[in-house]
Amino acid sequence: MVDALSQRHALFSKLGAQILGFENIPKFCERDQDFASSYANCKHKGKRGLYISEGYLFREGKICIPQGTYRKLLVKETHEGDLKGHFGIDRILDLLKGKIVLAHMRKDV
């Protein structure tokens, strides 16, 4: 548990430094058509693997990313990454699913 918490903090720090406005994700989650109801329910009590930590919505330990340019940026970064190569749709989906939650992920990829 301690390791998971430290990794989450490292993720926040890294994403916050790389993505201008990352701190606005909770506000966007509250308004997002896919996450708004889950976010509202979790404000009072987490349920079925959903919870809020530091204002961010998580599902089973993975951060939920609302609609917007962040999603495109994360998909693009996963697609290109450090290797600048195309891994194919299924490989990109596997990489993304291991770290984040995007509604309609396959469509975005």
N, CA, C and O atoms as a GROMACS GRO file, in nm:
protein
  436
    1MET      N    1   0.082  -0.120   0.000
    1MET     CA    2   0.000   0.000   0.000
    1MET      C    3   0.087   0.126   0.000
    1MET      O    4   0.059   0.221  -0.073
    2VAL      N    5   0.190   0.125   0.081
    2VAL     CA    6   0.278   0.242   0.087
    2VAL      C    7   0.342   0.266  -0.048
    2VAL      O    8   0.351   0.381  -0.092
    3ASP      N    9   0.387   0.160  -0.115
    3ASP     CA   10   0.449   0.175  -0.245
    3ASP      C   11   0.350   0.233  -0.347
    3ASP      O   12   0.387   0.318  -0.427
    4ALA      N   13   0.225   0.186  -0.343
    4ALA     CA   14   0.124   0.238  -0.436
    4ALA      C   15   0.100   0.387  -0.414
    4ALA      O   16   0.085   0.462  -0.509
    5LEU      N   17   0.098   0.429  -0.288
    5LEU     CA   18   0.078   0.571  -0.258
    5LEU      C   19   0.196   0.654  -0.307
    5LEU      O   20   0.176   0.764  -0.360
    6SER      N   21   0.316   0.605  -0.289
    6SER     CA   22   0.432   0.682  -0.335
    6SER      C   23   0.435   0.687  -0.488
    6SER      O   24   0.475   0.789  -0.545
    7GLN      N   25   0.394   0.580  -0.554
    7GLN     CA   26   0.389   0.580  -0.700
    7GLN      C   27   0.285   0.680  -0.750
    7GLN      O   28   0.307   0.748  -0.850
    8ARG      N   29   0.170   0.688  -0.681
    8ARG     CA   30   0.066   0.783  -0.720
    8ARG      C   31   0.119   0.925  -0.709
    8ARG      O   32   0.096   1.006  -0.798
    9HIS      N   33   0.190   0.955  -0.600
    9HIS     CA   34   0.245   1.090  -0.583
    9HIS      C   35   0.347   1.119  -0.694
    9HIS      O   36   0.350   1.230  -0.747
   10ALA      N   37   0.428   1.020  -0.729
   10ALA     CA   38   0.525   1.038  -0.836
   10ALA      C   39   0.454   1.062  -0.970
   10ALA      O   40   0.499   1.144  -1.051
   11LEU      N   41   0.344   0.989  -0.992
   11LEU     CA   42   0.266   1.009  -1.114
   11LEU      C   43   0.211   1.151  -1.121
   11LEU      O   44   0.219   1.216  -1.224
   12PHE      N   45   0.154   1.199  -1.009
   12PHE     CA   46   0.100   1.335  -1.004
   12PHE      C   47   0.209   1.436  -1.034
   12PHE      O   48   0.189   1.529  -1.112
   13SER      N   49   0.324   1.418  -0.973
   13SER     CA   50   0.434   1.512  -0.992
   13SER      C   51   0.480   1.513  -1.138
   13SER      O   52   0.500   1.619  -1.197
   14LYS      N   53   0.496   1.395  -1.195
   14LYS     CA   54   0.542   1.384  -1.333
   14LYS      C   55   0.439   1.442  -1.430
   14LYS      O   56   0.475   1.521  -1.517
   15LEU      N   57   0.313   1.403  -1.414
   15LEU     CA   58   0.211   1.454  -1.505
   15LEU      C   59   0.190   1.604  -1.486
   15LEU      O   60   0.169   1.677  -1.582
   16GLY      N   61   0.196   1.649  -1.362
   16GLY     CA   62   0.179   1.791  -1.334
   16GLY      C   63   0.288   1.874  -1.399
   16GLY      O   64   0.262   1.986  -1.444
   17ALA      N   65   0.408   1.821  -1.404
   17ALA     CA   66   0.519   1.892  -1.466
   17ALA      C   67   0.511   1.887  -1.619
   17ALA      O   68   0.555   1.980  -1.686
   18GLN      N   69   0.454   1.778  -1.673
   18GLN     CA   70   0.452   1.761  -1.818
   18GLN      C   71   0.327   1.816  -1.883
   18GLN      O   72   0.330   1.856  -2.000
   19ILE      N   73   0.217   1.819  -1.810
   19ILE     CA   74   0.090   1.860  -1.869
   19ILE      C   75   0.042   1.986  -1.800
   19ILE      O   76  -0.001   1.983  -1.685
   20LEU      N   77   0.049   2.096  -1.870
   20LEU     CA   78   0.002   2.222  -1.817
   20LEU      C   79  -0.148   2.210  -1.786
   20LEU      O   80  -0.226   2.170  -1.872
   21GLY      N   81  -0.186   2.244  -1.665
   21GLY     CA   82  -0.326   2.237  -1.628
   21GLY      C   83  -0.369   2.103  -1.572
   21GLY      O   84  -0.489   2.080  -1.554
   22PHE      N   85  -0.275   2.013  -1.546
   22PHE     CA   86  -0.310   1.880  -1.493
   22PHE      C   87  -0.393   1.892  -1.365
   22PHE      O   88  -0.477   1.807  -1.337
   23GLU      N   89  -0.368   1.997  -1.288
   23GLU     CA   90  -0.442   2.017  -1.163
   23GLU      C   91  -0.590   2.045  -1.186
   23GLU      O   92  -0.669   2.041  -1.092
   24ASN      N   93  -0.628   2.072  -1.310
   24ASN     CA   94  -0.770   2.097  -1.342
   24ASN      C   95  -0.849   1.971  -1.373
   24ASN      O   96  -0.970   1.978  -1.390
   25ILE      N   97  -0.783   1.856  -1.379
   25ILE     CA   98  -0.852   1.732  -1.412
   25ILE      C   99  -0.970   1.704  -1.318
   25ILE      O  100  -1.075   1.663  -1.366
   26PRO      N  101  -0.956   1.723  -1.185
   26PRO     CA  102  -1.074   1.699  -1.100
   26PRO      C  103  -1.195   1.784  -1.140
   26PRO      O  104  -1.308   1.735  -1.138
   27LYS      N  105  -1.172   1.909  -1.175
   27LYS     CA  106  -1.282   1.998  -1.216
   27LYS      C  107  -1.346   1.946  -1.344
   27LYS      O  108  -1.468   1.947  -1.358
   28PHE      N  109  -1.263   1.900  -1.438
   28PHE     CA  110  -1.316   1.847  -1.563
   28PHE      C  111  -1.390   1.715  -1.541
   28PHE      O  112  -1.489   1.688  -1.609
   29CYS      N  113  -1.342   1.634  -1.447
   29CYS     CA  114  -1.410   1.507  -1.415
   29CYS      C  115  -1.550   1.533  -1.362
   29CYS      O  116  -1.644   1.459  -1.394
   30GLU      N  117  -1.564   1.636  -1.282
   30GLU     CA  118  -1.696   1.670  -1.227
   30GLU      C  119  -1.797   1.703  -1.336
   30GLU      O  120  -1.917   1.683  -1.317
   31ARG      N  121  -1.749   1.754  -1.448
   31ARG     CA  122  -1.837   1.796  -1.558
   31ARG      C  123  -1.843   1.697  -1.673
   31ARG      O  124  -1.927   1.711  -1.762
   32ASP      N  125  -1.757   1.598  -1.673
   32ASP     CA  126  -1.746   1.503  -1.784
   32ASP      C  127  -1.868   1.412  -1.792
   32ASP      O  128  -1.916   1.363  -1.689
   33GLN      N  129  -1.919   1.390  -1.912
   33GLN     CA  130  -2.039   1.309  -1.928
   33GLN      C  131  -2.018   1.164  -1.886
   33GLN      O  132  -2.113   1.098  -1.845
   34ASP      N  133  -1.895   1.114  -1.894
   34ASP     CA  134  -1.868   0.975  -1.858
   34ASP      C  135  -1.833   0.956  -1.710
   34ASP      O  136  -1.858   0.850  -1.654
   35PHE      N  137  -1.776   1.058  -1.646
   35PHE     CA  138  -1.728   1.043  -1.509
   35PHE      C  139  -1.802   1.126  -1.405
   35PHE      O  140  -1.782   1.106  -1.286
   36ALA      N  141  -1.886   1.219  -1.446
   36ALA     CA  142  -1.950   1.313  -1.352
   36ALA      C  143  -2.030   1.242  -1.243
   36ALA      O  144  -2.017   1.277  -1.126
   37SER      N  145  -2.111   1.144  -1.279
   37SER     CA  146  -2.193   1.077  -1.177
   37SER      C  147  -2.106   0.995  -1.082
   37SER      O  148  -2.132   0.993  -0.962
   38SER      N  149  -2.004   0.929  -1.134
   38SER     CA  150  -1.913   0.853  -1.048
   38SER      C  151  -1.838   0.946  -0.954
   38SER      O  152  -1.820   0.915  -0.836
   39TYR      N  153  -1.795   1.060  -1.006
   39TYR     CA  154  -1.723   1.158  -0.924
   39TYR      C  155  -1.812   1.209  -0.811
   39TYR      O  156  -1.768   1.217  -0.696
   40ALA      N  157  -1.935   1.243  -0.845
   40ALA     CA  158  -2.029   1.293  -0.743
   40ALA      C  159  -2.057   1.188  -0.637
   40ALA      O  160  -2.061   1.220  -0.518
   41ASN      N  161  -2.076   1.064  -0.678
   41ASN     CA  162  -2.102   0.956  -0.581
   41ASN      C  163  -1.982   0.931  -0.491
   41ASN      O  164  -1.998   0.903  -0.372
   42CYS      N  165  -1.863   0.940  -0.547
   42CYS     CA  166  -1.742   0.910  -0.470
   42CYS      C  167  -1.703   1.023  -0.375
   42CYS      O  168  -1.623   1.002  -0.284
   43LYS      N  169  -1.757   1.142  -0.394
   43LYS     CA  170  -1.727   1.251  -0.302
   43LYS      C  171  -1.772   1.215  -0.160
   43LYS      O  172  -1.710   1.256  -0.062
   44HIS      N  173  -1.880   1.139  -0.152
   44HIS     CA  174  -1.934   1.102  -0.022
   44HIS      C  175  -1.881   0.967   0.025
   44HIS      O  176  -1.854   0.949   0.144
   45LYS      N  177  -1.865   0.874  -0.067
   45LYS     CA  178  -1.819   0.741  -0.030
   45LYS      C  179  -1.777   0.666  -0.156
   45LYS      O  180  -1.852   0.661  -0.254
   46GLY      N  181  -1.658   0.608  -0.153
   46GLY     CA  182  -1.612   0.530  -0.268
   46GLY      C  183  -1.694   0.402  -0.282
   46GLY      O  184  -1.746   0.349  -0.183
   47LYS      N  185  -1.706   0.354  -0.405
   47LYS     CA  186  -1.778   0.229  -0.425
   47LYS      C  187  -1.730   0.156  -0.548
   47LYS      O  188  -1.687   0.218  -0.645
   48ARG      N  189  -1.736   0.025  -0.544
   48ARG     CA  190  -1.700  -0.062  -0.656
   48ARG      C  191  -1.569  -0.026  -0.724
   48ARG      O  192  -1.564  -0.012  -0.846
   49GLY      N  193  -1.466  -0.012  -0.647
   49GLY     CA  194  -1.334   0.017  -0.703
   49GLY      C  195  -1.310   0.162  -0.740
   49GLY      O  196  -1.202   0.196  -0.788
   50LEU      N  197  -1.411   0.247  -0.719
   50LEU     CA  198  -1.395   0.390  -0.748
   50LEU      C  199  -1.369   0.466  -0.619
   50LEU      O  200  -1.430   0.439  -0.516
   51TYR      N  201  -1.277   0.562  -0.625
   51TYR     CA  202  -1.250   0.647  -0.510
   51TYR      C  203  -1.184   0.776  -0.556
   51TYR      O  204  -1.134   0.786  -0.668
   52ILE      N  205  -1.185   0.873  -0.468
   52ILE     CA  206  -1.121   1.002  -0.496
   52ILE      C  207  -1.002   1.017  -0.402
   52ILE      O  208  -1.013   0.994  -0.282
   53SER      N  209  -0.890   1.056  -0.459
   53SER     CA  210  -0.769   1.082  -0.381
   53SER      C  211  -0.709   1.213  -0.431
   53SER      O  212  -0.683   1.228  -0.550
   54GLU      N  213  -0.688   1.306  -0.339
   54GLU     CA  214  -0.633   1.438  -0.372
   54GLU      C  215  -0.716   1.507  -0.481
   54GLU      O  216  -0.662   1.586  -0.559
   55GLY      N  217  -0.846   1.477  -0.486
   55GLY     CA  218  -0.936   1.539  -0.582
   55GLY      C  219  -0.947   1.464  -0.714
   55GLY      O  220  -1.036   1.494  -0.794
   56TYR      N  221  -0.860   1.366  -0.738
   56TYR     CA  222  -0.860   1.290  -0.862
   56TYR      C  223  -0.943   1.163  -0.846
   56TYR      O  224  -0.937   1.098  -0.742
   57LEU      N  225  -1.019   1.129  -0.950
   57LEU     CA  226  -1.101   1.008  -0.950
   57LEU      C  227  -1.017   0.890  -0.997
   57LEU      O  228  -0.948   0.898  -1.099
   58PHE      N  229  -1.024   0.780  -0.922
   58PHE     CA  230  -0.952   0.657  -0.956
   58PHE      C  231  -1.049   0.541  -0.968
   58PHE      O  232  -1.147   0.533  -0.895
   59ARG      N  233  -1.021   0.452  -1.061
   59ARG     CA  234  -1.093   0.326  -1.071
   59ARG      C  235  -0.990   0.216  -1.062
   59ARG      O  236  -0.903   0.202  -1.148
   60GLU      N  237  -1.001   0.137  -0.956
   60GLU     CA  238  -0.909   0.025  -0.932
   60GLU      C  239  -0.762   0.068  -0.941
   60GLU      O  240  -0.680  -0.001  -1.001
   61GLY      N  241  -0.731   0.183  -0.882
   61GLY     CA  242  -0.594   0.232  -0.876
   61GLY      C  243  -0.545   0.306  -0.999
   61GLY      O  244  -0.429   0.348  -1.003
   62LYS      N  245  -0.631   0.323  -1.100
   62LYS     CA  246  -0.593   0.393  -1.222
   62LYS      C  247  -0.668   0.525  -1.230
   62LYS      O  248  -0.788   0.531  -1.203
   63ILE      N  249  -0.596   0.630  -1.266
   63ILE     CA  250  -0.658   0.762  -1.271
   63ILE      C  251  -0.753   0.773  -1.391
   63ILE      O  252  -0.724   0.724  -1.500
   64CYS      N  253  -0.867   0.836  -1.368
   64CYS     CA  254  -0.967   0.857  -1.473
   64CYS      C  255  -0.940   0.991  -1.540
   64CYS      O  256  -0.930   1.094  -1.474
   65ILE      N  257  -0.928   0.989  -1.671
   65ILE     CA  258  -0.898   1.109  -1.748
   65ILE      C  259  -1.023   1.148  -1.827
   65ILE      O  260  -1.070   1.070  -1.910
   66PRO      N  261  -1.077   1.268  -1.802
   66PRO     CA  262  -1.198   1.312  -1.872
   66PRO      C  263  -1.171   1.348  -2.018
   66PRO      O  264  -1.056   1.353  -2.062
   67GLN      N  265  -1.279   1.372  -2.092
   67GLN     CA  266  -1.268   1.412  -2.232
   67GLN      C  267  -1.183   1.539  -2.242
   67GLN      O  268  -1.183   1.622  -2.151
   68GLY      N  269  -1.113   1.554  -2.350
   68GLY     CA  270  -1.035   1.675  -2.372
   68GLY      C  271  -0.898   1.646  -2.429
   68GLY      O  272  -0.868   1.533  -2.468
   69THR      N  273  -0.817   1.747  -2.432
   69THR     CA  274  -0.685   1.736  -2.496
   69THR      C  275  -0.590   1.646  -2.419
   69THR      O  276  -0.496   1.592  -2.478
   70TYR      N  277  -0.610   1.628  -2.290
   70TYR     CA  278  -0.522   1.539  -2.213
   70TYR      C  279  -0.527   1.398  -2.269
   70TYR      O  280  -0.424   1.331  -2.280
   71ARG      N  281  -0.646   1.354  -2.304
   71ARG     CA  282  -0.663   1.220  -2.357
   71ARG      C  283  -0.583   1.204  -2.486
   71ARG      O  284  -0.512   1.105  -2.503
   72LYS      N  285  -0.595   1.301  -2.575
   72LYS     CA  286  -0.522   1.295  -2.701
   72LYS      C  287  -0.372   1.294  -2.676
   72LYS      O  288  -0.298   1.220  -2.742
   73LEU      N  289  -0.328   1.375  -2.582
   73LEU     CA  290  -0.186   1.382  -2.549
   73LEU      C  291  -0.137   1.248  -2.494
   73LEU      O  292  -0.030   1.201  -2.533
   74LEU      N  293  -0.213   1.186  -2.405
   74LEU     CA  294  -0.172   1.058  -2.346
   74LEU      C  295  -0.171   0.947  -2.450
   74LEU      O  296  -0.080   0.863  -2.450
   75VAL      N  297  -0.269   0.944  -2.537
   75VAL     CA  298  -0.272   0.844  -2.643
   75VAL      C  299  -0.155   0.865  -2.738
   75VAL      O  300  -0.088   0.769  -2.777
   76LYS      N  301  -0.131   0.990  -2.776
   76LYS     CA  302  -0.019   1.021  -2.866
   76LYS      C  303   0.114   0.983  -2.804
   76LYS      O  304   0.200   0.925  -2.870
   77GLU      N  305   0.132   1.017  -2.678
   77GLU     CA  306   0.257   0.985  -2.609
   77GLU      C  307   0.277   0.834  -2.598
   77GLU      O  308   0.389   0.784  -2.614
   78THR      N  309   0.170   0.762  -2.572
   78THR     CA  310   0.180   0.616  -2.564
   78THR      C  311   0.209   0.557  -2.701
   78THR      O  312   0.286   0.462  -2.713
   79HIS      N  313   0.150   0.614  -2.804
   79HIS     CA  314   0.172   0.567  -2.941
   79HIS      C  315   0.315   0.591  -2.985
   79HIS      O  316   0.379   0.501  -3.040
   80GLU      N  317   0.364   0.711  -2.961
   80GLU     CA  318   0.498   0.745  -3.008
   80GLU      C  319   0.604   0.711  -2.905
   80GLU      O  320   0.706   0.650  -2.937
   81GLY      N  321   0.580   0.750  -2.780
   81GLY     CA  322   0.672   0.719  -2.672
   81GLY      C  323   0.815   0.757  -2.701
   81GLY      O  324   0.843   0.836  -2.791
   82ASP      N  325   0.905   0.700  -2.625
   82ASP     CA  326   1.047   0.727  -2.644
   82ASP      C  327   1.103   0.657  -2.767
   82ASP      O  328   1.205   0.698  -2.822
   83LEU      N  329   1.035   0.551  -2.811
   83LEU     CA  330   1.087   0.474  -2.923
   83LEU      C  331   1.043   0.529  -3.058
   83LEU      O  332   1.098   0.492  -3.162
   84LYS      N  333   0.943   0.618  -3.058
   84LYS     CA  334   0.890   0.677  -3.181
   84LYS      C  335   0.850   0.570  -3.282
   84LYS      O  336   0.877   0.583  -3.402
   85GLY      N  337   0.785   0.465  -3.234
   85GLY     CA  338   0.739   0.360  -3.323
   85GLY      C  339   0.593   0.327  -3.297
   85GLY      O  340   0.540   0.360  -3.191
   86HIS      N  341   0.529   0.265  -3.392
   86HIS     CA  342   0.389   0.229  -3.378
   86HIS      C  343   0.380   0.086  -3.327
   86HIS      O  344   0.437  -0.006  -3.387
   87PHE      N  345   0.309   0.066  -3.216
   87PHE     CA  346   0.298  -0.065  -3.155
   87PHE      C  347   0.171  -0.137  -3.196
   87PHE      O  348   0.156  -0.255  -3.164
   88GLY      N  349   0.081  -0.072  -3.264
   88GLY     CA  350  -0.047  -0.133  -3.299
   88GLY      C  351  -0.152  -0.100  -3.195
   88GLY      O  352  -0.120  -0.069  -3.080
   89ILE      N  353  -0.276  -0.106  -3.236
   89ILE     CA  354  -0.387  -0.066  -3.150
   89ILE      C  355  -0.394  -0.148  -3.022
   89ILE      O  356  -0.407  -0.092  -2.914
   90ASP      N  357  -0.384  -0.281  -3.033
   90ASP     CA  358  -0.397  -0.365  -2.914
   90ASP      C  359  -0.285  -0.340  -2.813
   90ASP      O  360  -0.310  -0.339  -2.693
   91ARG      N  361  -0.165  -0.320  -2.860
   91ARG     CA  362  -0.052  -0.293  -2.771
   91ARG      C  363  -0.069  -0.157  -2.701
   91ARG      O  364  -0.042  -0.145  -2.582
   92ILE      N  365  -0.113  -0.057  -2.775
   92ILE     CA  366  -0.135   0.076  -2.716
   92ILE      C  367  -0.246   0.068  -2.612
   92ILE      O  368  -0.234   0.128  -2.505
   93LEU      N  369  -0.353  -0.004  -2.643
   93LEU     CA  370  -0.462  -0.022  -2.546
   93LEU      C  371  -0.412  -0.090  -2.419
   93LEU      O  372  -0.447  -0.048  -2.309
   94ASP      N  373  -0.331  -0.193  -2.433
   94ASP     CA  374  -0.275  -0.261  -2.316
   94ASP      C  375  -0.190  -0.167  -2.231
   94ASP      O  376  -0.199  -0.168  -2.108
   95LEU      N  377  -0.107  -0.085  -2.296
   95LEU     CA  378  -0.022   0.009  -2.224
   95LEU      C  379  -0.107   0.112  -2.148
   95LEU      O  380  -0.079   0.142  -2.032
   96LEU      N  381  -0.209   0.165  -2.214
   96LEU     CA  382  -0.295   0.264  -2.151
   96LEU      C  383  -0.376   0.204  -2.036
   96LEU      O  384  -0.386   0.263  -1.929
   97LYS      N  385  -0.435   0.088  -2.060
   97LYS     CA  386  -0.520   0.023  -1.959
   97LYS      C  387  -0.442  -0.009  -1.832
   97LYS      O  388  -0.502  -0.020  -1.725
   98GLY      N  389  -0.313  -0.024  -1.842
   98GLY     CA  390  -0.231  -0.052  -1.725
   98GLY      C  391  -0.212   0.067  -1.633
   98GLY      O  392  -0.171   0.051  -1.518
   99LYS      N  393  -0.242   0.188  -1.683
   99LYS     CA  394  -0.213   0.308  -1.605
   99LYS      C  395  -0.331   0.402  -1.585
   99LYS      O  396  -0.343   0.465  -1.479
  100ILE      N  397  -0.420   0.414  -1.684
  100ILE     CA  398  -0.526   0.514  -1.676
  100ILE      C  399  -0.660   0.455  -1.721
  100ILE      O  400  -0.666   0.346  -1.778
  101VAL      N  401  -0.766   0.530  -1.693
  101VAL     CA  402  -0.899   0.493  -1.739
  101VAL      C  403  -0.951   0.603  -1.830
  101VAL      O  404  -0.959   0.720  -1.791
  102LEU      N  405  -0.985   0.566  -1.952
  102LEU     CA  406  -1.047   0.656  -2.047
  102LEU      C  407  -1.177   0.593  -2.092
  102LEU      O  408  -1.179   0.478  -2.135
  103ALA      N  409  -1.286   0.667  -2.083
  103ALA     CA  410  -1.410   0.617  -2.139
  103ALA      C  411  -1.393   0.613  -2.290
  103ALA      O  412  -1.336   0.706  -2.348
  104HIS      N  413  -1.440   0.509  -2.354
  104HIS     CA  414  -1.432   0.495  -2.499
  104HIS      C  415  -1.286   0.491  -2.546
  104HIS      O  416  -1.251   0.553  -2.647
  105MET      N  417  -1.201   0.420  -2.472
  105MET     CA  418  -1.058   0.417  -2.500
  105MET      C  419  -1.027   0.366  -2.639
  105MET      O  420  -0.943   0.424  -2.709
  106ARG      N  421  -1.091   0.260  -2.681
  106ARG     CA  422  -1.062   0.203  -2.813
  106ARG      C  423  -1.089   0.306  -2.924
  106ARG      O  424  -1.013   0.317  -3.020
  107LYS      N  425  -1.197   0.382  -2.910
  107LYS     CA  426  -1.232   0.485  -3.007
  107LYS      C  427  -1.123   0.593  -3.013
  107LYS      O  428  -1.084   0.638  -3.120
  108ASP      N  429  -1.075   0.633  -2.895
  108ASP     CA  430  -0.969   0.735  -2.890
  108ASP      C  431  -0.841   0.687  -2.955
  108ASP      O  432  -0.774   0.762  -3.027
  109VAL      N  433  -0.807   0.562  -2.930
  109VAL     CA  434  -0.683   0.506  -2.987
  109VAL      C  435  -0.700   0.489  -3.137
  109VAL      O  436  -0.607   0.444  -3.204
   0.00000   0.00000   0.00000
